[in-house]
């Protein structure tokens, strides 16, 4: 009995040591976040072991775990009809709010899920619940795109998927089928999905042949640039769950099918050093010392290397492509974008990407709502139901849907 108690105490201590990480007191539900982070880290470690044993690519293994525990079939309710179909060969899940006699045509949102261009699905519970809530509360048609993921495809295949599916949906006969008002369509996405939504918005803004223009874009903690991994939010949240800086840089490398040997050099901005001519002019478009307010910059210092590794950009030129990094797009492109909503979280490496994009859009004459949550963390908006229900998740979702209701 005594040895059993000692063993149990040791196991509890080990579990506590694994789960506990220091978090700011201002973050929402810190202990619940620690448990969520520990669960995700465990899944990552299992997938890494599978990769090491040569059984599968680590991202395929990790996504299999994520989808296996969260996949949800297309289940309809009296309020929302849910169907799985495809738009021009791209899988989508469509959520249709109940018809109303006084509103024959509905508004619509094309939604793009997050997951580092490699993980998650439109068909997992978190995104199914979000899109169901949007369809019901907005009485709208929500098209959630099941785009292809790394490592089966790489940049720019994900962009091609969301562009192809959205263009198909915007055809008059398809909008008529779903009773959608062609003048009340928006695009939205979170994290890497926010990146794809921003890229989609910029491409459509430049497409003179596109008859139905987007009315709004709503970007949720979007990832928007890969030139500077030492913005104040990257420095402040270097090890913050659920997206530490090292993990975000690896997602970028995976997206471009790059070399992991570059990760450490990219973390210290060696890929955009002063001797990398291709990057120098573009860095001026995300000069956070002028784009961010003093309340954000605080005492943080820019990390600009005099000499770096020009080989990185030569081998991964996609790092400097505005399709992957919408924040570095020309001002002329930005000024044609629709009314924009950007949600950012204080405890998120991507916070400053969103704030800088809002500033650049405002300078280009675009109407922007920047919705910042001091207790928010990356990914929080999809965590609204037990056991991963966070107070900030519910508040961010409500604020997001309220903005869509008032502006779409």
N, C-alpha and C positions, 0 to 999 in steps of 0.2 A: 504493500500500500504506500509506504513511504517513498519507494523508488518511483512509483507511478506518479505521485504528487510532484516529485522533483522533475520528472520528464515533462509533465503537463505544464509546469511553471516555465521550464526552458522553452517549450514550444510556443507558449503564449508570448514570452519575451522576444523570441525570434520573429514571430508574426508582427508584433508591435514595432520591432526595429525595421522590418521590411515595409510596413505600411506608413509609418510616421515620416513625414518630411516637413521641414519648417515652411510655414505659409504665412503671409501677411494676415493680420487679424481682420482686415477689412474685406477679405474674400468671402463669398457666400458659402455657408455650410462647410467650413474647412475640413472637419473630420469625414464628412461624406465625400468630399473631393479627394481626400487621401485614399479612401477605400476604392473609389472609382479609378484613380490613377494606378493604384497597386494592381487592380484587376487587369487594366490595360497593359501595364508593364509585364505582368505574368504571361498574358497572351503573346506579347512580343517576344519574350524569352522562349516560349514554347515554339513559336514559328521560326526563331533563329536556330534552335536545335534541329528542327526538321530540315531546315536549309543546310545546316552543317553536315547532317547525315546523308545529304544528297537526295532526299525524298521529294522535295518540292522547293520552288522559289519561296523565300521567306514572306513576300507580300501576298502570294497566292495562299499560303498557309494561314497567314494572319487574317486575310479577308474571309477565308473559309470558316474560321472560328467566329468572326464577327457576324457573318450572315447566318451561320448555323444556329446561333443563339438568339437571333433577332428577326429572322425572316417572317413576313406576314403575308398571307394570301390576299388576293383582291376581294375583300369582304365589304359588301354594300350594306347600308342602313337606310331607314326611311328618309333620312335627311340628306345622305350623300351616296350617289351611285359611283362605284369604283370598278374600273375595268383595266385590264392589261391588253395592250395592243402594240402596233408599231407604226411609226411615222417615217415613211421613206426608208424602211429597213432598220430604223433605230427604235429599240424597245422604249416604251413609255407606259407610265401608269397614270390614268386620267381619273380625276375626281370631279364629279358634277354635283353642284348644289341643287336643291329641289327647285323646280320651276315655279315661278310666281306669275299669276295672270297680269299683274300690273307692271312686270318687268320681263317682257318677252325676250330681250337680249341680255346676256350676262357679261360681266367683266371677266377677265382671265389673267392668270399668272403662269408663265413658264418657269418652273422651279428646277434648279440644278443642285444636287446634293454635294456635300463636302466629303473629305476623306483623302486629301493629299494626292488627288488624281489616281489613286491606287486602291482605295478602300471604300467600304460601305456600299449602299445600294438604295435605289428608290423604293425597293420592296422590303426594307427592314422597318421594324416597328416605329423607330424614332421619326423617320421621315414620313411614313404612312400616317402617323398620328398628327404630325404638323400639317401635312397637306389636307387631311380630312378636316381639321379645325379651320384652316383657311377657306376651304370650299363651303363649309357650313356657315361660318361667321360672316363671310363676304358674299354669300350666295353667288359663288363664282365657279368657273371651270379652271381647275389647276392641272397643268400638264407637268408631271415629274419625269425627267429624262433619265433613262438607264444607259448612260454613255459607257463606252468601253474603257477599261482600266489598264494601268501599268500592272504587270509587265507584258500583257498581251498586246498592247499598243502603247505608243509613246507620242509626245508632242509632235505635230499638232493634231493628231487623230481625235483627241477628246474635243477639241474646238470644232473640227469638221462634223462630229456627231451632233453636237448641240445646235450648230448652225443648220445642218440638214433637217433635223427634226422640227426646229422652230420655223424654218421657211415652209415646210410642208404644212404645219399647223396654220400658218398665216394665209394659205390659199382660201379664196372666197368660199369655195364649195365645202371645205373642211370647217371653216368658222360657222357656216350655215348649219352644217350637221350638228354641231355642238351648241348652236344658238348663242354664239359669242358676238358681241359688239366689236367690230374691227377697230373702233377708235378708243377702246378701253382695254388694251393689252399691255401687260408689264412683264419684265424678266426679273428673276431674283435667284439668289444662291448664297450658300454659306461657305466660308473658308475657301478651299480650292474651287468649290462651286461658285463662290462669289467672284473668283478670278475668271472663271469661264463665262460668267454672266457679264462681267465688265468687258471682256474681249468680244463677246457677242454683240454687246451694245455698240462698241466702237466700230465693228465691222458693218453692222446694219446702218449706222449713222453715215457711213461713206458709200452705201449702196444706193445709187440713184435709181435703180430698177425696182427697188422695194416699194410697193404701193402702200402697204399698211405699216405705218411707223409706230414704234413703241411709245407708249404714253409715259411710263415710268421705269426706272430700274431701282431695285432694292438690294443692297449688298450687305451681307451679314459677316462681320469680322473677316473681310476679304484679304487674301494674299495677293499683293499687287506688284511686287518687285523683288529681284534677286541680286541687286547691285550692292546693297548696303545691309549687312547683317549686324550692324552696330548702331542702329538708331537707338534713341533712349529706351524705347519699349523692348528692343532686343537685349539691351544691356540690363535693364531692370528685371526682366522676366526670363533670364537666361536658362533657369532650371525650373520654371513654373509649369505645373501640369495644365493642360493635357498635352501641350505642345512646346517642349523645350527647344531652344535654338538649334541644338545639334540635330534633333529629329526633323525640324523644318528644312534645314539645309540638305539633309539626306533625301527628303521628298523631292526637292528641286533636282538633285542629281539623278534620282530615279526617273523623274518625269522626262528628262532629256537623254536617258540611257547613258549617263556619264560615268566617270571613273570615281570610285569612292576615295581614291587616294587624294582627290582634290578637296575633300570636305574640310579638313583642318585649315587649309590655306584660304578657303572661301569664308570660313568663320571669322578670320581676321582681315577680310577684305583684300586679300592679295590678288584676287581676280579683277579688281577694279582700281588698281594702284595708279599712281600718276604716270607711270611709264606704259600703261595700256591705253593707247591712243583712242581706240574705239569706245572706251568707257568714259573718258574724261568729259566730253560734251554732254553725255546723257546724265552723268551724276549731277549736273547743275539743275536738272529737272526734279530731283528729289533731295535738294539741299535742305535738310531738316532744320538747320539753324535759322532759316528764314521762313520755312513753311509751318513750323510748329510754334505754338505759343510758349512763353517763358515758363508757364506752369507745368509744361511737359518737358522742356529741355533741361530745366533745373541746372545741375552742375555737370551734366554729362558732356563729354568731349567727343567730337567726330574722330573716327578712326580712318585715316586716309594714309595709306602706305606710299612712300616715295618710290620704292621699287617692289615689284611683286612677281607674279607668275603669269606672263602673257600667254603661256601655253593653254591655260584653262579656257580663256575666251576663244582661242583658235580652235580648240577641240569641241567646245560647247558654245557656239555663237548664239544659240537660242536664248542664252542668259540675257542678251541685249536686244531681244526681239519684243516689240511692243505687244505682240499677240500673247506672249507669256507674261509680260510685265506691263500691264495697262497704265501704270503710273507714269511711265516714261513716254507716253504717246505725245505727238505734236499738239500744241495748243489749238491748232485749226481743227483737229479731230475732236477734241474735247468740247468745243463750243457748240457742236451739233447734237450733243447727247441730251436725252430727256431729263425731266425732273428726277432727282436722285435722293434716295435714302441710304445712309451708311450707318450701320450699328457697330460700335467699337466697345471693347472691354478693357478695363484698366490692367488686369492681370493676364496679359496676352502679348506675345512677341509681335503680333501683327497689328497692335493698336495703332501705331504711327503710320503704317501703310494706309489705313483708312482715313486718318486725320489729314495726311498730306494730300490724298486724292480729293478729299472734300475741298481743301484749300485751292488746289489747282482747278477744280471744276468751277468753284465760285469765281475765280479770277478769269475764267473763260466765259462767264455770264450764265452759267447753269444754276438753276434754283436747287439748293442742297439742304437737306435736313441731316445734321450729324447728331446721332442719338448715342450718348456715351453712358456706360454703366460702371460706376466706381467699384462695385463688388463683383463684377463679371469676370469670367475666365473663358478661355477659348473653347468653343463648342457648347456653351451653356444653354443656348436657346432650344436645343432638341431634348434637353433633360428636364421633362415636365411631369413625368409619371413615375409612380413607385416601381422599383426601389431607388431609381436615379432621379428623383424629383428634387430640384433645387429652387429656392425662392426666386433667385435671379433668372432662372430658366423660364419660370412662369411670367415674370415681369417683362423680360425681353420679348417673349413671344407675343404678349398682349400689346406691347408698345408697337411692335412691328406690324401686327395685323391692324391696329388702330390707324397707323399711318396709311396703309394700303386702302383702308376703308374711306379715309378722308381725301385721298389723292388719285385713286384709280377710277 
